[in-house]
């Protein structure tokens, strides 16, 4: 029920941000027609009917989109909200990085990758994105600073088991290579080169390192 309520609330706010400017534009148009053309008459019924249809359609679209998005993120939220086991905060925290990976030729997905003693755990945190919001990954990078999550291997394993996640055992990694320079198609999204991992199977995984990070340091942590 909370997901439905949250979806409806966010959708309603989105409708207001659309409907209010539309109403203002309509009123300004009526005033301009009255001042310059002497036509003060307005069909208010048709105006509000059109606004109602527009608002209702936009609400439905936003509600469905937000509901599906919240529904998809619910399992991860539940894992992150679970009471963690007793954690030794004096023990070293895991390291990690935020990375984008291209797939299906033109699509992309974003992972929070945790470097653990037994291998790499990947939690898919975002589906396809564009350059309209170049710093979208910042909220995910901030999780790498969390002292609890970066020591909670059980939670990290559960997050990597969610849809789209992965686990790469160290025994499957043949080499970890750096690719310096910018990646074509990334536009204004900040990135610091790429990490290309060759697997025993012959397959490769190429991760674009988002933000300002040290590719050499990440390579060293993975190769230990």
mmCIF file of the C-alpha atoms, coordinates in Angstrom:
data_MODEL
# 
_entry.id   MODEL 
# 
loop_
_atom_site.group_PDB 
_atom_site.id 
_atom_site.type_symbol 
_atom_site.label_atom_id 
_atom_site.label_alt_id 
_atom_site.label_comp_id 
_atom_site.label_asym_id 
_atom_site.label_entity_id 
_atom_site.label_seq_id 
_atom_site.pdbx_PDB_ins_code 
_atom_site.Cartn_x 
_atom_site.Cartn_y 
_atom_site.Cartn_z 
_atom_site.occupancy 
_atom_site.B_iso_or_equiv 
_atom_site.pdbx_formal_charge 
_atom_site.auth_seq_id 
_atom_site.auth_comp_id 
_atom_site.auth_asym_id 
_atom_site.auth_atom_id 
_atom_site.pdbx_PDB_model_num 
ATOM 1   C CA . UNK A 1 1   ? 0.000   0.000   0.000   1.00 0.00 ? 1   UNK A CA 1 
ATOM 2   C CA . UNK A 1 2   ? 2.849   2.387   0.782   1.00 0.00 ? 2   UNK A CA 1 
ATOM 3   C CA . UNK A 1 3   ? 4.197   1.876   -2.735  1.00 0.00 ? 3   UNK A CA 1 
ATOM 4   C CA . UNK A 1 4   ? 0.811   2.791   -4.229  1.00 0.00 ? 4   UNK A CA 1 
ATOM 5   C CA . UNK A 1 5   ? 0.526   5.841   -1.991  1.00 0.00 ? 5   UNK A CA 1 
ATOM 6   C CA . UNK A 1 6   ? 4.042   7.016   -2.780  1.00 0.00 ? 6   UNK A CA 1 
ATOM 7   C CA . UNK A 1 7   ? 3.473   6.526   -6.510  1.00 0.00 ? 7   UNK A CA 1 
ATOM 8   C CA . UNK A 1 8   ? 0.207   8.489   -6.390  1.00 0.00 ? 8   UNK A CA 1 
ATOM 9   C CA . UNK A 1 9   ? 1.793   11.314  -4.373  1.00 0.00 ? 9   UNK A CA 1 
ATOM 10  C CA . UNK A 1 10  ? 4.766   11.712  -6.712  1.00 0.00 ? 10  UNK A CA 1 
ATOM 11  C CA . UNK A 1 11  ? 2.522   11.471  -9.779  1.00 0.00 ? 11  UNK A CA 1 
ATOM 12  C CA . UNK A 1 12  ? 0.185   14.127  -8.345  1.00 0.00 ? 12  UNK A CA 1 
ATOM 13  C CA . UNK A 1 13  ? 3.113   16.482  -7.770  1.00 0.00 ? 13  UNK A CA 1 
ATOM 14  C CA . UNK A 1 14  ? 4.233   15.927  -11.335 1.00 0.00 ? 14  UNK A CA 1 
ATOM 15  C CA . UNK A 1 15  ? 0.727   16.754  -12.577 1.00 0.00 ? 15  UNK A CA 1 
ATOM 16  C CA . UNK A 1 16  ? 0.765   20.028  -10.628 1.00 0.00 ? 16  UNK A CA 1 
ATOM 17  C CA . UNK A 1 17  ? 4.091   21.056  -12.145 1.00 0.00 ? 17  UNK A CA 1 
ATOM 18  C CA . UNK A 1 18  ? 2.546   20.469  -15.574 1.00 0.00 ? 18  UNK A CA 1 
ATOM 19  C CA . UNK A 1 19  ? -1.018  21.709  -15.036 1.00 0.00 ? 19  UNK A CA 1 
ATOM 20  C CA . UNK A 1 20  ? -0.240  24.997  -13.288 1.00 0.00 ? 20  UNK A CA 1 
ATOM 21  C CA . UNK A 1 21  ? 2.035   26.353  -16.074 1.00 0.00 ? 21  UNK A CA 1 
ATOM 22  C CA . UNK A 1 22  ? -0.484  25.127  -18.684 1.00 0.00 ? 22  UNK A CA 1 
ATOM 23  C CA . UNK A 1 23  ? -3.294  26.996  -16.916 1.00 0.00 ? 23  UNK A CA 1 
ATOM 24  C CA . UNK A 1 24  ? -1.160  30.146  -16.637 1.00 0.00 ? 24  UNK A CA 1 
ATOM 25  C CA . UNK A 1 25  ? -0.345  29.997  -20.365 1.00 0.00 ? 25  UNK A CA 1 
ATOM 26  C CA . UNK A 1 26  ? -4.042  29.597  -21.188 1.00 0.00 ? 26  UNK A CA 1 
ATOM 27  C CA . UNK A 1 27  ? -4.976  32.592  -19.010 1.00 0.00 ? 27  UNK A CA 1 
ATOM 28  C CA . UNK A 1 28  ? -2.222  34.736  -20.507 1.00 0.00 ? 28  UNK A CA 1 
ATOM 29  C CA . UNK A 1 29  ? -3.454  33.825  -23.978 1.00 0.00 ? 29  UNK A CA 1 
ATOM 30  C CA . UNK A 1 30  ? -7.003  34.867  -23.070 1.00 0.00 ? 30  UNK A CA 1 
ATOM 31  C CA . UNK A 1 31  ? -5.750  38.196  -21.705 1.00 0.00 ? 31  UNK A CA 1 
ATOM 32  C CA . UNK A 1 32  ? -3.622  38.853  -24.800 1.00 0.00 ? 32  UNK A CA 1 
ATOM 33  C CA . UNK A 1 33  ? -6.552  38.073  -27.082 1.00 0.00 ? 33  UNK A CA 1 
ATOM 34  C CA . UNK A 1 34  ? -8.685  40.456  -25.050 1.00 0.00 ? 34  UNK A CA 1 
ATOM 35  C CA . UNK A 1 35  ? -6.151  43.288  -25.058 1.00 0.00 ? 35  UNK A CA 1 
ATOM 36  C CA . UNK A 1 36  ? -5.044  43.093  -28.692 1.00 0.00 ? 36  UNK A CA 1 
ATOM 37  C CA . UNK A 1 37  ? -8.086  41.607  -30.405 1.00 0.00 ? 37  UNK A CA 1 
ATOM 38  C CA . UNK A 1 38  ? -10.903 42.578  -28.086 1.00 0.00 ? 38  UNK A CA 1 
ATOM 39  C CA . UNK A 1 39  ? -11.895 38.909  -27.732 1.00 0.00 ? 39  UNK A CA 1 
ATOM 40  C CA . UNK A 1 40  ? -12.427 38.400  -23.996 1.00 0.00 ? 40  UNK A CA 1 
ATOM 41  C CA . UNK A 1 41  ? -14.756 35.476  -24.408 1.00 0.00 ? 41  UNK A CA 1 
ATOM 42  C CA . UNK A 1 42  ? -13.323 32.104  -23.422 1.00 0.00 ? 42  UNK A CA 1 
ATOM 43  C CA . UNK A 1 43  ? -14.867 28.663  -23.380 1.00 0.00 ? 43  UNK A CA 1 
ATOM 44  C CA . UNK A 1 44  ? -13.954 27.815  -19.796 1.00 0.00 ? 44  UNK A CA 1 
ATOM 45  C CA . UNK A 1 45  ? -15.696 24.452  -19.920 1.00 0.00 ? 45  UNK A CA 1 
ATOM 46  C CA . UNK A 1 46  ? -13.610 23.305  -22.884 1.00 0.00 ? 46  UNK A CA 1 
ATOM 47  C CA . UNK A 1 47  ? -10.475 24.759  -21.314 1.00 0.00 ? 47  UNK A CA 1 
ATOM 48  C CA . UNK A 1 48  ? -10.862 22.877  -18.047 1.00 0.00 ? 48  UNK A CA 1 
ATOM 49  C CA . UNK A 1 49  ? -11.961 19.756  -19.885 1.00 0.00 ? 49  UNK A CA 1 
ATOM 50  C CA . UNK A 1 50  ? -8.759  19.815  -21.937 1.00 0.00 ? 50  UNK A CA 1 
ATOM 51  C CA . UNK A 1 51  ? -6.668  20.455  -18.833 1.00 0.00 ? 51  UNK A CA 1 
ATOM 52  C CA . UNK A 1 52  ? -8.447  17.607  -17.040 1.00 0.00 ? 52  UNK A CA 1 
ATOM 53  C CA . UNK A 1 53  ? -7.733  15.166  -19.868 1.00 0.00 ? 53  UNK A CA 1 
ATOM 54  C CA . UNK A 1 54  ? -4.104  16.292  -20.004 1.00 0.00 ? 54  UNK A CA 1 
ATOM 55  C CA . UNK A 1 55  ? -3.693  16.047  -16.223 1.00 0.00 ? 55  UNK A CA 1 
ATOM 56  C CA . UNK A 1 56  ? -5.420  12.663  -16.037 1.00 0.00 ? 56  UNK A CA 1 
ATOM 57  C CA . UNK A 1 57  ? -3.327  11.181  -18.823 1.00 0.00 ? 57  UNK A CA 1 
ATOM 58  C CA . UNK A 1 58  ? -0.094  12.514  -17.377 1.00 0.00 ? 58  UNK A CA 1 
ATOM 59  C CA . UNK A 1 59  ? -1.020  11.247  -13.902 1.00 0.00 ? 59  UNK A CA 1 
ATOM 60  C CA . UNK A 1 60  ? -1.673  7.751   -15.274 1.00 0.00 ? 60  UNK A CA 1 
ATOM 61  C CA . UNK A 1 61  ? 1.628   7.652   -17.151 1.00 0.00 ? 61  UNK A CA 1 
ATOM 62  C CA . UNK A 1 62  ? 3.625   8.951   -14.159 1.00 0.00 ? 62  UNK A CA 1 
ATOM 63  C CA . UNK A 1 63  ? 1.832   6.676   -11.702 1.00 0.00 ? 63  UNK A CA 1 
ATOM 64  C CA . UNK A 1 64  ? 2.516   3.505   -13.697 1.00 0.00 ? 64  UNK A CA 1 
ATOM 65  C CA . UNK A 1 65  ? 6.154   4.462   -14.349 1.00 0.00 ? 65  UNK A CA 1 
ATOM 66  C CA . UNK A 1 66  ? 6.892   5.386   -10.724 1.00 0.00 ? 66  UNK A CA 1 
ATOM 67  C CA . UNK A 1 67  ? 5.019   2.377   -9.345  1.00 0.00 ? 67  UNK A CA 1 
ATOM 68  C CA . UNK A 1 68  ? 6.990   -0.050  -11.513 1.00 0.00 ? 68  UNK A CA 1 
ATOM 69  C CA . UNK A 1 69  ? 10.240  1.695   -10.598 1.00 0.00 ? 69  UNK A CA 1 
ATOM 70  C CA . UNK A 1 70  ? 9.502   1.552   -6.862  1.00 0.00 ? 70  UNK A CA 1 
ATOM 71  C CA . UNK A 1 71  ? 8.382   -2.047  -7.176  1.00 0.00 ? 71  UNK A CA 1 
ATOM 72  C CA . UNK A 1 72  ? 11.660  -2.973  -8.865  1.00 0.00 ? 72  UNK A CA 1 
ATOM 73  C CA . UNK A 1 73  ? 13.718  -1.239  -6.177  1.00 0.00 ? 73  UNK A CA 1 
ATOM 74  C CA . UNK A 1 74  ? 11.756  -2.709  -3.249  1.00 0.00 ? 74  UNK A CA 1 
ATOM 75  C CA . UNK A 1 75  ? 13.894  -5.880  -2.812  1.00 0.00 ? 75  UNK A CA 1 
ATOM 76  C CA . UNK A 1 76  ? 17.104  -3.816  -2.598  1.00 0.00 ? 76  UNK A CA 1 
ATOM 77  C CA . UNK A 1 77  ? 15.517  -1.390  -0.134  1.00 0.00 ? 77  UNK A CA 1 
ATOM 78  C CA . UNK A 1 78  ? 14.398  -4.312  2.022   1.00 0.00 ? 78  UNK A CA 1 
ATOM 79  C CA . UNK A 1 79  ? 17.937  -5.752  2.073   1.00 0.00 ? 79  UNK A CA 1 
ATOM 80  C CA . UNK A 1 80  ? 19.484  -2.395  2.939   1.00 0.00 ? 80  UNK A CA 1 
ATOM 81  C CA . UNK A 1 81  ? 16.978  -1.817  5.752   1.00 0.00 ? 81  UNK A CA 1 
ATOM 82  C CA . UNK A 1 82  ? 17.581  -5.191  7.394   1.00 0.00 ? 82  UNK A CA 1 
ATOM 83  C CA . UNK A 1 83  ? 19.360  -5.152  10.722  1.00 0.00 ? 83  UNK A CA 1 
ATOM 84  C CA . UNK A 1 84  ? 22.942  -6.108  9.881   1.00 0.00 ? 84  UNK A CA 1 
ATOM 85  C CA . UNK A 1 85  ? 24.776  -8.795  11.850  1.00 0.00 ? 85  UNK A CA 1 
ATOM 86  C CA . UNK A 1 86  ? 27.376  -7.783  14.386  1.00 0.00 ? 86  UNK A CA 1 
ATOM 87  C CA . UNK A 1 87  ? 30.065  -6.040  12.380  1.00 0.00 ? 87  UNK A CA 1 
ATOM 88  C CA . UNK A 1 88  ? 33.607  -5.390  13.500  1.00 0.00 ? 88  UNK A CA 1 
ATOM 89  C CA . UNK A 1 89  ? 34.083  -1.769  12.503  1.00 0.00 ? 89  UNK A CA 1 
ATOM 90  C CA . UNK A 1 90  ? 37.803  -2.070  13.129  1.00 0.00 ? 90  UNK A CA 1 
ATOM 91  C CA . UNK A 1 91  ? 38.043  -4.636  10.315  1.00 0.00 ? 91  UNK A CA 1 
ATOM 92  C CA . UNK A 1 92  ? 38.990  -3.259  6.888   1.00 0.00 ? 92  UNK A CA 1 
ATOM 93  C CA . UNK A 1 93  ? 36.046  -2.322  4.686   1.00 0.00 ? 93  UNK A CA 1 
ATOM 94  C CA . UNK A 1 94  ? 35.670  -3.675  1.181   1.00 0.00 ? 94  UNK A CA 1 
ATOM 95  C CA . UNK A 1 95  ? 36.508  -1.406  -1.721  1.00 0.00 ? 95  UNK A CA 1 
ATOM 96  C CA . UNK A 1 96  ? 34.341  -0.888  -4.764  1.00 0.00 ? 96  UNK A CA 1 
ATOM 97  C CA . UNK A 1 97  ? 33.431  1.330   -7.666  1.00 0.00 ? 97  UNK A CA 1 
ATOM 98  C CA . UNK A 1 98  ? 30.462  2.507   -9.734  1.00 0.00 ? 98  UNK A CA 1 
ATOM 99  C CA . UNK A 1 99  ? 30.573  1.402   -13.348 1.00 0.00 ? 99  UNK A CA 1 
ATOM 100 C CA . UNK A 1 100 ? 28.518  1.493   -16.501 1.00 0.00 ? 100 UNK A CA 1 
ATOM 101 C CA . UNK A 1 101 ? 28.466  -1.440  -18.897 1.00 0.00 ? 101 UNK A CA 1 
ATOM 102 C CA . UNK A 1 102 ? 27.139  -1.410  -22.445 1.00 0.00 ? 102 UNK A CA 1 
ATOM 103 C CA . UNK A 1 103 ? 25.091  -4.371  -23.659 1.00 0.00 ? 103 UNK A CA 1 
ATOM 104 C CA . UNK A 1 104 ? 22.864  -5.265  -26.614 1.00 0.00 ? 104 UNK A CA 1 
ATOM 105 C CA . UNK A 1 105 ? 24.956  -2.859  -28.716 1.00 0.00 ? 105 UNK A CA 1 
ATOM 106 C CA . UNK A 1 106 ? 23.359  0.422   -27.619 1.00 0.00 ? 106 UNK A CA 1 
ATOM 107 C CA . UNK A 1 107 ? 21.854  -0.155  -24.152 1.00 0.00 ? 107 UNK A CA 1 
ATOM 108 C CA . UNK A 1 108 ? 23.634  0.471   -20.880 1.00 0.00 ? 108 UNK A CA 1 
ATOM 109 C CA . UNK A 1 109 ? 23.305  -0.465  -17.230 1.00 0.00 ? 109 UNK A CA 1 
ATOM 110 C CA . UNK A 1 110 ? 25.005  0.741   -14.077 1.00 0.00 ? 110 UNK A CA 1 
ATOM 111 C CA . UNK A 1 111 ? 26.485  -1.406  -11.319 1.00 0.00 ? 111 UNK A CA 1 
ATOM 112 C CA . UNK A 1 112 ? 27.819  -0.880  -7.865  1.00 0.00 ? 112 UNK A CA 1 
ATOM 113 C CA . UNK A 1 113 ? 30.733  -3.319  -7.883  1.00 0.00 ? 113 UNK A CA 1 
ATOM 114 C CA . UNK A 1 114 ? 32.154  -4.619  -4.596  1.00 0.00 ? 114 UNK A CA 1 
ATOM 115 C CA . UNK A 1 115 ? 35.667  -6.093  -4.550  1.00 0.00 ? 115 UNK A CA 1 
ATOM 116 C CA . UNK A 1 116 ? 35.594  -8.980  -2.058  1.00 0.00 ? 116 UNK A CA 1 
ATOM 117 C CA . UNK A 1 117 ? 38.290  -11.562 -1.206  1.00 0.00 ? 117 UNK A CA 1 
ATOM 118 C CA . UNK A 1 118 ? 36.408  -14.246 -3.153  1.00 0.00 ? 118 UNK A CA 1 
ATOM 119 C CA . UNK A 1 119 ? 35.598  -12.150 -6.210  1.00 0.00 ? 119 UNK A CA 1 
ATOM 120 C CA . UNK A 1 120 ? 33.507  -9.299  -7.599  1.00 0.00 ? 120 UNK A CA 1 
ATOM 121 C CA . UNK A 1 121 ? 29.898  -8.750  -6.574  1.00 0.00 ? 121 UNK A CA 1 
ATOM 122 C CA . UNK A 1 122 ? 27.821  -6.558  -8.892  1.00 0.00 ? 122 UNK A CA 1 
ATOM 123 C CA . UNK A 1 123 ? 24.570  -4.932  -7.807  1.00 0.00 ? 123 UNK A CA 1 
ATOM 124 C CA . UNK A 1 124 ? 22.609  -3.486  -10.736 1.00 0.00 ? 124 UNK A CA 1 
ATOM 125 C CA . UNK A 1 125 ? 21.463  -0.091  -9.498  1.00 0.00 ? 125 UNK A CA 1 
ATOM 126 C CA . UNK A 1 126 ? 20.274  1.545   -12.718 1.00 0.00 ? 126 UNK A CA 1 
ATOM 127 C CA . UNK A 1 127 ? 18.975  0.601   -16.127 1.00 0.00 ? 127 UNK A CA 1 
ATOM 128 C CA . UNK A 1 128 ? 19.495  2.604   -19.324 1.00 0.00 ? 128 UNK A CA 1 
ATOM 129 C CA . UNK A 1 129 ? 20.404  6.254   -18.786 1.00 0.00 ? 129 UNK A CA 1 
ATOM 130 C CA . UNK A 1 130 ? 21.150  9.238   -21.008 1.00 0.00 ? 130 UNK A CA 1 
ATOM 131 C CA . UNK A 1 131 ? 23.463  12.211  -20.540 1.00 0.00 ? 131 UNK A CA 1 
ATOM 132 C CA . UNK A 1 132 ? 20.570  14.441  -19.433 1.00 0.00 ? 132 UNK A CA 1 
ATOM 133 C CA . UNK A 1 133 ? 21.569  13.843  -15.818 1.00 0.00 ? 133 UNK A CA 1 
ATOM 134 C CA . UNK A 1 134 ? 25.355  13.352  -15.951 1.00 0.00 ? 134 UNK A CA 1 
ATOM 135 C CA . UNK A 1 135 ? 25.842  13.060  -12.176 1.00 0.00 ? 135 UNK A CA 1 
ATOM 136 C CA . UNK A 1 136 ? 23.106  10.438  -11.711 1.00 0.00 ? 136 UNK A CA 1 
ATOM 137 C CA . UNK A 1 137 ? 25.625  7.964   -10.292 1.00 0.00 ? 137 UNK A CA 1 
ATOM 138 C CA . UNK A 1 138 ? 26.649  10.166  -7.347  1.00 0.00 ? 138 UNK A CA 1 
ATOM 139 C CA . UNK A 1 139 ? 24.031  8.704   -4.990  1.00 0.00 ? 139 UNK A CA 1 
ATOM 140 C CA . UNK A 1 140 ? 25.369  5.229   -5.706  1.00 0.00 ? 140 UNK A CA 1 
ATOM 141 C CA . UNK A 1 141 ? 29.002  6.267   -5.215  1.00 0.00 ? 141 UNK A CA 1 
ATOM 142 C CA . UNK A 1 142 ? 28.074  7.628   -1.789  1.00 0.00 ? 142 UNK A CA 1 
ATOM 143 C CA . UNK A 1 143 ? 27.102  4.110   -0.699  1.00 0.00 ? 143 UNK A CA 1 
ATOM 144 C CA . UNK A 1 144 ? 30.741  3.116   -1.065  1.00 0.00 ? 144 UNK A CA 1 
ATOM 145 C CA . UNK A 1 145 ? 31.448  5.416   1.882   1.00 0.00 ? 145 UNK A CA 1 
ATOM 146 C CA . UNK A 1 146 ? 28.982  3.578   4.124   1.00 0.00 ? 146 UNK A CA 1 
ATOM 147 C CA . UNK A 1 147 ? 30.941  1.875   6.928   1.00 0.00 ? 147 UNK A CA 1 
ATOM 148 C CA . UNK A 1 148 ? 28.191  -0.689  7.547   1.00 0.00 ? 148 UNK A CA 1 
ATOM 149 C CA . UNK A 1 149 ? 27.377  -1.817  4.008   1.00 0.00 ? 149 UNK A CA 1 
ATOM 150 C CA . UNK A 1 150 ? 31.035  -2.077  2.997   1.00 0.00 ? 150 UNK A CA 1 
ATOM 151 C CA . UNK A 1 151 ? 31.556  -4.550  5.842   1.00 0.00 ? 151 UNK A CA 1 
ATOM 152 C CA . UNK A 1 152 ? 28.258  -6.426  5.458   1.00 0.00 ? 152 UNK A CA 1 
ATOM 153 C CA . UNK A 1 153 ? 29.198  -9.191  3.016   1.00 0.00 ? 153 UNK A CA 1 
ATOM 154 C CA . UNK A 1 154 ? 25.877  -10.964 3.529   1.00 0.00 ? 154 UNK A CA 1 
ATOM 155 C CA . UNK A 1 155 ? 23.925  -7.913  2.328   1.00 0.00 ? 155 UNK A CA 1 
ATOM 156 C CA . UNK A 1 156 ? 26.309  -7.452  -0.596  1.00 0.00 ? 156 UNK A CA 1 
ATOM 157 C CA . UNK A 1 157 ? 25.786  -11.063 -1.673  1.00 0.00 ? 157 UNK A CA 1 
ATOM 158 C CA . UNK A 1 158 ? 22.014  -10.633 -1.501  1.00 0.00 ? 158 UNK A CA 1 
ATOM 159 C CA . UNK A 1 159 ? 22.163  -7.427  -3.551  1.00 0.00 ? 159 UNK A CA 1 
ATOM 160 C CA . UNK A 1 160 ? 24.234  -9.160  -6.241  1.00 0.00 ? 160 UNK A CA 1 
ATOM 161 C CA . UNK A 1 161 ? 21.643  -11.958 -6.376  1.00 0.00 ? 161 UNK A CA 1 
ATOM 162 C CA . UNK A 1 162 ? 18.934  -9.510  -7.397  1.00 0.00 ? 162 UNK A CA 1 
ATOM 163 C CA . UNK A 1 163 ? 17.832  -9.262  -11.035 1.00 0.00 ? 163 UNK A CA 1 
ATOM 164 C CA . UNK A 1 164 ? 20.652  -8.060  -13.259 1.00 0.00 ? 164 UNK A CA 1 
ATOM 165 C CA . UNK A 1 165 ? 23.350  -8.587  -10.641 1.00 0.00 ? 165 UNK A CA 1 
ATOM 166 C CA . UNK A 1 166 ? 26.403  -10.806 -10.940 1.00 0.00 ? 166 UNK A CA 1 
ATOM 167 C CA . UNK A 1 167 ? 29.246  -12.543 -9.124  1.00 0.00 ? 167 UNK A CA 1 
ATOM 168 C CA . UNK A 1 168 ? 32.649  -13.168 -10.724 1.00 0.00 ? 168 UNK A CA 1 
ATOM 169 C CA . UNK A 1 169 ? 34.846  -15.572 -8.713  1.00 0.00 ? 169 UNK A CA 1 
ATOM 170 C CA . UNK A 1 170 ? 38.517  -14.631 -8.556  1.00 0.00 ? 170 UNK A CA 1 
ATOM 171 C CA . UNK A 1 171 ? 39.339  -18.062 -9.948  1.00 0.00 ? 171 UNK A CA 1 
ATOM 172 C CA . UNK A 1 172 ? 37.487  -17.094 -13.157 1.00 0.00 ? 172 UNK A CA 1 
ATOM 173 C CA . UNK A 1 173 ? 39.533  -13.929 -13.713 1.00 0.00 ? 173 UNK A CA 1 
ATOM 174 C CA . UNK A 1 174 ? 42.467  -14.324 -16.107 1.00 0.00 ? 174 UNK A CA 1 
ATOM 175 C CA . UNK A 1 175 ? 43.492  -10.671 -16.403 1.00 0.00 ? 175 UNK A CA 1 
ATOM 176 C CA . UNK A 1 176 ? 42.407  -7.158  -15.545 1.00 0.00 ? 176 UNK A CA 1 
ATOM 177 C CA . UNK A 1 177 ? 43.379  -4.575  -18.146 1.00 0.00 ? 177 UNK A CA 1 
ATOM 178 C CA . UNK A 1 178 ? 43.095  -0.796  -18.154 1.00 0.00 ? 178 UNK A CA 1 
ATOM 179 C CA . UNK A 1 179 ? 41.789  1.246   -21.067 1.00 0.00 ? 179 UNK A CA 1 
ATOM 180 C CA . UNK A 1 180 ? 42.620  4.918   -20.615 1.00 0.00 ? 180 UNK A CA 1 
ATOM 181 C CA . UNK A 1 181 ? 40.829  7.820   -22.220 1.00 0.00 ? 181 UNK A CA 1 
ATOM 182 C CA . UNK A 1 182 ? 37.191  8.685   -22.743 1.00 0.00 ? 182 UNK A CA 1 
ATOM 183 C CA . UNK A 1 183 ? 34.539  6.303   -23.978 1.00 0.00 ? 183 UNK A CA 1 
ATOM 184 C CA . UNK A 1 184 ? 32.602  7.281   -27.088 1.00 0.00 ? 184 UNK A CA 1 
ATOM 185 C CA . UNK A 1 185 ? 28.947  7.930   -26.381 1.00 0.00 ? 185 UNK A CA 1 
ATOM 186 C CA . UNK A 1 186 ? 29.404  8.925   -22.731 1.00 0.00 ? 186 UNK A CA 1 
ATOM 187 C CA . UNK A 1 187 ? 28.931  12.616  -23.528 1.00 0.00 ? 187 UNK A CA 1 
ATOM 188 C CA . UNK A 1 188 ? 28.998  14.702  -20.316 1.00 0.00 ? 188 UNK A CA 1 
ATOM 189 C CA . UNK A 1 189 ? 28.927  11.742  -17.905 1.00 0.00 ? 189 UNK A CA 1 
ATOM 190 C CA . UNK A 1 190 ? 32.231  11.911  -15.964 1.00 0.00 ? 190 UNK A CA 1 
ATOM 191 C CA . UNK A 1 191 ? 34.322  8.757   -16.191 1.00 0.00 ? 191 UNK A CA 1 
ATOM 192 C CA . UNK A 1 192 ? 37.923  7.729   -15.550 1.00 0.00 ? 192 UNK A CA 1 
ATOM 193 C CA . UNK A 1 193 ? 38.659  5.121   -18.179 1.00 0.00 ? 193 UNK A CA 1 
ATOM 194 C CA . UNK A 1 194 ? 37.662  1.480   -18.324 1.00 0.00 ? 194 UNK A CA 1 
ATOM 195 C CA . UNK A 1 195 ? 38.463  -1.849  -16.709 1.00 0.00 ? 195 UNK A CA 1 
ATOM 196 C CA . UNK A 1 196 ? 38.382  -4.859  -19.035 1.00 0.00 ? 196 UNK A CA 1 
ATOM 197 C CA . UNK A 1 197 ? 38.211  -8.246  -17.331 1.00 0.00 ? 197 UNK A CA 1 
ATOM 198 C CA . UNK A 1 198 ? 39.110  -11.390 -19.261 1.00 0.00 ? 198 UNK A CA 1 
ATOM 199 C CA . UNK A 1 199 ? 37.480  -14.558 -17.930 1.00 0.00 ? 199 UNK A CA 1 
ATOM 200 C CA . UNK A 1 200 ? 38.555  -18.198 -18.108 1.00 0.00 ? 200 UNK A CA 1 
ATOM 201 C CA . UNK A 1 201 ? 35.649  -18.853 -20.472 1.00 0.00 ? 201 UNK A CA 1 
ATOM 202 C CA . UNK A 1 202 ? 37.102  -16.374 -22.957 1.00 0.00 ? 202 UNK A CA 1 
ATOM 203 C CA . UNK A 1 203 ? 34.336  -13.867 -22.308 1.00 0.00 ? 203 UNK A CA 1 
ATOM 204 C CA . UNK A 1 204 ? 35.101  -10.312 -21.245 1.00 0.00 ? 204 UNK A CA 1 
ATOM 205 C CA . UNK A 1 205 ? 33.382  -7.712  -19.069 1.00 0.00 ? 205 UNK A CA 1 
ATOM 206 C CA . UNK A 1 206 ? 34.185  -4.077  -19.751 1.00 0.00 ? 206 UNK A CA 1 
ATOM 207 C CA . UNK A 1 207 ? 33.273  -1.604  -17.028 1.00 0.00 ? 207 UNK A CA 1 
ATOM 208 C CA . UNK A 1 208 ? 33.361  2.170   -17.552 1.00 0.00 ? 208 UNK A CA 1 
ATOM 209 C CA . UNK A 1 209 ? 34.527  3.719   -14.281 1.00 0.00 ? 209 UNK A CA 1 
ATOM 210 C CA . UNK A 1 210 ? 32.151  6.538   -13.370 1.00 0.00 ? 210 UNK A CA 1 
ATOM 211 C CA . UNK A 1 211 ? 33.316  9.638   -11.557 1.00 0.00 ? 211 UNK A CA 1 
ATOM 212 C CA . UNK A 1 212 ? 36.851  10.669  -10.668 1.00 0.00 ? 212 UNK A CA 1 
ATOM 213 C CA . UNK A 1 213 ? 38.534  7.481   -9.472  1.00 0.00 ? 213 UNK A CA 1 
ATOM 214 C CA . UNK A 1 214 ? 41.910  5.775   -9.839  1.00 0.00 ? 214 UNK A CA 1 
ATOM 215 C CA . UNK A 1 215 ? 41.732  2.978   -12.456 1.00 0.00 ? 215 UNK A CA 1 
ATOM 216 C CA . UNK A 1 216 ? 45.174  1.752   -11.333 1.00 0.00 ? 216 UNK A CA 1 
ATOM 217 C CA . UNK A 1 217 ? 44.005  1.401   -7.735  1.00 0.00 ? 217 UNK A CA 1 
ATOM 218 C CA . UNK A 1 218 ? 40.897  -0.515  -8.804  1.00 0.00 ? 218 UNK A CA 1 
ATOM 219 C CA . UNK A 1 219 ? 42.994  -2.774  -11.016 1.00 0.00 ? 219 UNK A CA 1 
ATOM 220 C CA . UNK A 1 220 ? 45.315  -3.530  -8.107  1.00 0.00 ? 220 UNK A CA 1 
ATOM 221 C CA . UNK A 1 221 ? 42.464  -4.338  -5.747  1.00 0.00 ? 221 UNK A CA 1 
ATOM 222 C CA . UNK A 1 222 ? 40.891  -6.741  -8.233  1.00 0.00 ? 222 UNK A CA 1 
ATOM 223 C CA . UNK A 1 223 ? 44.206  -8.396  -9.098  1.00 0.00 ? 223 UNK A CA 1 
ATOM 224 C CA . UNK A 1 224 ? 45.235  -9.147  -5.498  1.00 0.00 ? 224 UNK A CA 1 
# 
